[in-house]
Amino acid sequence: MFKRLKIKKNDLVTVVSGEHKGKQGRVIEVDRKTDRVLVEGVNLVTRHRKPSAQNPQGGIEKKEAGIHISNVMVVDTKGGVTRVGRRRNSEGKLERYSKKSGEALK
């Protein structure tokens, strides 16, 4: 059984602590087992690839590495970072909302 996390794929997030503090990007992937997220353009690492059938040229490639989920926060519609809550909307369905502005998050 995995934990229910507040951050989902395609959320716009800001890094709030660590080496990449202040950078923004979209969440590419969420790993619920290790509580890490991949954020587009943040925490890039360099991989040296040997030539192979899929990549005959080989070479150096940059790709995103994981950031712990506690180091990122969701950006709400007004542009600031916010905590995320869950509530029932008027149709009775659960929705995520911004704790700062009270508006629903998509």
Contacts in CASP RR format, 6 or more apart in sequence:
PFRMAT RR
TARGET T0000
AUTHOR 0000-0000-0000
METHOD contacts of the structure
MODEL  1
MFKRLKIKKNDLVTVVSGEHKGKQGRVIEVDRKTDRVLVEGVNLVTRHRK
PSAQNPQGGIEKKEAGIHISNVMVVDTKGGVTRVGRRRNSEGKLERYSKK
SGEALK
2 32 0 8 1.000
2 33 0 8 1.000
3 32 0 8 1.000
3 35 0 8 1.000
5 30 0 8 1.000
5 32 0 8 1.000
5 35 0 8 1.000
5 69 0 8 1.000
6 74 0 8 1.000
6 83 0 8 1.000
6 84 0 8 1.000
6 85 0 8 1.000
6 96 0 8 1.000
7 13 0 8 1.000
7 27 0 8 1.000
7 30 0 8 1.000
7 37 0 8 1.000
7 69 0 8 1.000
7 72 0 8 1.000
7 74 0 8 1.000
7 84 0 8 1.000
8 27 0 8 1.000
8 30 0 8 1.000
8 96 0 8 1.000
9 27 0 8 1.000
9 28 0 8 1.000
9 29 0 8 1.000
9 30 0 8 1.000
10 26 0 8 1.000
10 27 0 8 1.000
11 26 0 8 1.000
11 27 0 8 1.000
11 74 0 8 1.000
11 105 0 8 1.000
12 24 0 8 1.000
12 25 0 8 1.000
12 26 0 8 1.000
12 74 0 8 1.000
12 75 0 8 1.000
13 24 0 8 1.000
13 25 0 8 1.000
13 26 0 8 1.000
13 27 0 8 1.000
13 37 0 8 1.000
13 39 0 8 1.000
13 72 0 8 1.000
13 73 0 8 1.000
13 74 0 8 1.000
13 75 0 8 1.000
14 22 0 8 1.000
14 23 0 8 1.000
14 24 0 8 1.000
14 25 0 8 1.000
14 72 0 8 1.000
14 73 0 8 1.000
14 75 0 8 1.000
14 80 0 8 1.000
14 81 0 8 1.000
15 21 0 8 1.000
15 22 0 8 1.000
15 23 0 8 1.000
15 24 0 8 1.000
15 39 0 8 1.000
15 42 0 8 1.000
15 67 0 8 1.000
15 71 0 8 1.000
15 72 0 8 1.000
16 22 0 8 1.000
16 71 0 8 1.000
16 72 0 8 1.000
16 73 0 8 1.000
16 81 0 8 1.000
17 71 0 8 1.000
18 71 0 8 1.000
19 43 0 8 1.000
20 42 0 8 1.000
20 43 0 8 1.000
20 67 0 8 1.000
23 39 0 8 1.000
23 41 0 8 1.000
23 42 0 8 1.000
24 75 0 8 1.000
25 39 0 8 1.000
25 40 0 8 1.000
25 41 0 8 1.000
25 42 0 8 1.000
26 39 0 8 1.000
26 40 0 8 1.000
27 37 0 8 1.000
27 38 0 8 1.000
27 39 0 8 1.000
27 40 0 8 1.000
27 72 0 8 1.000
28 37 0 8 1.000
28 38 0 8 1.000
28 39 0 8 1.000
28 40 0 8 1.000
28 64 0 8 1.000
29 37 0 8 1.000
29 38 0 8 1.000
30 36 0 8 1.000
30 37 0 8 1.000
30 69 0 8 1.000
31 37 0 8 1.000
31 38 0 8 1.000
31 66 0 8 1.000
35 68 0 8 1.000
35 69 0 8 1.000
35 70 0 8 1.000
36 66 0 8 1.000
36 67 0 8 1.000
36 68 0 8 1.000
36 69 0 8 1.000
37 66 0 8 1.000
37 67 0 8 1.000
37 69 0 8 1.000
37 72 0 8 1.000
38 64 0 8 1.000
38 65 0 8 1.000
38 66 0 8 1.000
38 67 0 8 1.000
39 64 0 8 1.000
39 66 0 8 1.000
39 67 0 8 1.000
39 72 0 8 1.000
40 64 0 8 1.000
41 64 0 8 1.000
42 64 0 8 1.000
42 67 0 8 1.000
43 64 0 8 1.000
43 65 0 8 1.000
43 66 0 8 1.000
43 67 0 8 1.000
44 62 0 8 1.000
44 63 0 8 1.000
44 64 0 8 1.000
44 65 0 8 1.000
45 62 0 8 1.000
45 63 0 8 1.000
45 64 0 8 1.000
45 65 0 8 1.000
46 60 0 8 1.000
46 61 0 8 1.000
46 62 0 8 1.000
47 60 0 8 1.000
47 61 0 8 1.000
47 62 0 8 1.000
47 63 0 8 1.000
48 59 0 8 1.000
48 60 0 8 1.000
49 55 0 8 1.000
49 58 0 8 1.000
49 59 0 8 1.000
49 60 0 8 1.000
49 61 0 8 1.000
50 58 0 8 1.000
51 57 0 8 1.000
51 58 0 8 1.000
51 59 0 8 1.000
52 58 0 8 1.000
73 81 0 8 1.000
73 82 0 8 1.000
73 83 0 8 1.000
74 81 0 8 1.000
74 82 0 8 1.000
74 83 0 8 1.000
74 84 0 8 1.000
74 98 0 8 1.000
74 105 0 8 1.000
75 81 0 8 1.000
75 82 0 8 1.000
76 82 0 8 1.000
76 98 0 8 1.000
76 100 0 8 1.000
76 101 0 8 1.000
76 103 0 8 1.000
76 105 0 8 1.000
77 98 0 8 1.000
77 101 0 8 1.000
77 103 0 8 1.000
78 100 0 8 1.000
78 101 0 8 1.000
80 100 0 8 1.000
82 98 0 8 1.000
82 99 0 8 1.000
82 100 0 8 1.000
82 101 0 8 1.000
83 98 0 8 1.000
83 99 0 8 1.000
83 100 0 8 1.000
84 96 0 8 1.000
84 97 0 8 1.000
84 98 0 8 1.000
84 99 0 8 1.000
84 105 0 8 1.000
85 96 0 8 1.000
85 97 0 8 1.000
85 98 0 8 1.000
85 99 0 8 1.000
86 94 0 8 1.000
86 95 0 8 1.000
86 96 0 8 1.000
86 97 0 8 1.000
87 94 0 8 1.000
87 95 0 8 1.000
87 97 0 8 1.000
88 94 0 8 1.000
88 95 0 8 1.000
89 95 0 8 1.000
89 104 0 8 1.000
95 104 0 8 1.000
95 105 0 8 1.000
96 104 0 8 1.000
96 105 0 8 1.000
97 103 0 8 1.000
97 104 0 8 1.000
97 105 0 8 1.000
98 104 0 8 1.000
98 105 0 8 1.000
END
